[in-house]
Amino acid sequence: MHYCYILLSLKSHIFYYGSTKDLKDRVEFHNKGKVKSTKPHLPWKLVWYGAFETEKQSKNFEEYLKSGSGKAFAYKRLISVALAKKIAKDRKKI
């Protein structure tokens, strides 16, 4: 499987879109400061990921998410839903 993912910077409150074959290792790689473009915005939280059968599908969806319409889709359908679920889960813990 190949994954497309969205990270949220807990420092700068920006999003990062990427794709990888090993999601767990890639998120750790970001949080260890080993990715030049994400290092200044540590730490990162995984807010969404999708699994794809091929690397090409994953890369194509990543490119779409980085486009204007893709960002609008991500904010409306992926990010807001994921963050709303997390907020609801956190509220249940209280």
C-alpha positions as CSV (number, residue, x, y, z in Angstrom):
1,M,0.0,0.0,0.0
2,H,1.0,3.6,-0.6
3,Y,-0.3,6.5,1.5
4,C,-1.2,10.1,1.0
5,Y,-1.2,12.0,4.3
6,I,-1.9,15.4,5.8
7,L,0.1,16.7,8.8
8,L,-0.7,19.7,11.0
9,S,2.0,21.7,12.6
10,L,1.3,22.1,16.3
11,K,3.7,25.1,16.3
12,S,2.7,27.1,13.2
13,H,-0.8,25.7,12.5
14,I,0.0,25.0,8.9
15,F,-0.7,21.8,6.9
16,Y,1.7,19.6,5.0
17,Y,0.7,17.2,2.3
18,G,2.8,14.2,1.4
19,S,2.9,10.6,0.2
20,T,4.9,7.6,1.3
21,K,5.0,3.8,1.4
22,D,5.7,3.6,5.1
23,L,3.4,6.1,6.9
24,K,4.6,5.5,10.5
25,D,8.3,5.9,9.6
26,R,7.6,9.0,7.5
27,V,5.7,10.8,10.2
28,E,8.5,10.0,12.7
29,F,11.0,11.3,10.0
30,H,9.1,14.6,9.9
31,N,9.0,14.9,13.7
32,K,12.7,14.1,14.1
33,G,13.5,17.2,11.9
34,K,14.9,15.2,9.0
35,V,12.8,16.9,6.4
36,K,14.1,20.3,5.5
37,S,10.7,21.9,4.6
38,T,9.0,20.7,7.8
39,K,11.8,21.1,10.3
40,P,11.0,24.7,11.3
41,H,7.4,23.8,12.1
42,L,7.9,20.9,14.6
43,P,6.0,19.1,16.1
44,W,3.7,17.6,13.5
45,K,0.4,15.7,14.1
46,L,-1.1,13.3,11.5
47,V,-4.6,14.5,10.9
48,W,-5.6,12.4,7.8
49,Y,-4.3,9.6,5.6
50,G,-5.6,7.6,2.7
51,A,-4.3,4.3,1.4
52,F,-3.8,3.6,-2.3
53,E,-2.9,0.5,-4.2
54,T,-0.1,2.2,-6.3
55,E,2.5,4.8,-5.7
56,K,1.2,6.7,-8.8
57,Q,-2.3,6.9,-7.3
58,S,-0.9,8.2,-4.0
59,K,1.3,10.8,-5.7
60,N,-1.6,11.9,-8.0
61,F,-3.8,12.5,-5.0
62,E,-1.0,14.4,-3.2
63,E,-0.6,16.7,-6.2
64,Y,-4.4,17.2,-6.3
65,L,-4.4,18.1,-2.6
66,K,-1.7,20.7,-3.2
67,S,-3.8,22.4,-5.9
68,G,-6.4,25.2,-5.1
69,S,-9.4,23.0,-5.5
70,G,-7.7,20.1,-3.7
71,K,-7.0,22.3,-0.7
72,A,-10.6,23.4,-0.6
73,F,-11.7,19.7,-0.8
74,A,-9.2,18.8,1.9
75,Y,-10.3,21.5,4.3
76,K,-14.0,20.8,3.8
77,R,-14.0,17.0,3.6
78,L,-10.8,15.6,5.2
79,I,-9.3,18.0,7.7
80,S,-12.4,19.5,9.3
81,V,-13.9,16.0,9.7
82,A,-10.7,14.6,11.2
83,L,-10.3,17.5,13.6
84,A,-14.0,17.4,14.6
85,K,-13.7,13.7,15.5
86,K,-10.6,14.4,17.5
87,I,-12.3,17.3,19.4
88,A,-15.3,15.0,20.2
89,K,-13.0,12.2,21.3
90,D,-11.1,14.6,23.6
91,R,-14.3,16.0,25.1
92,K,-15.4,12.5,26.0
93,K,-12.2,12.1,28.1
94,I,-13.1,15.0,30.3
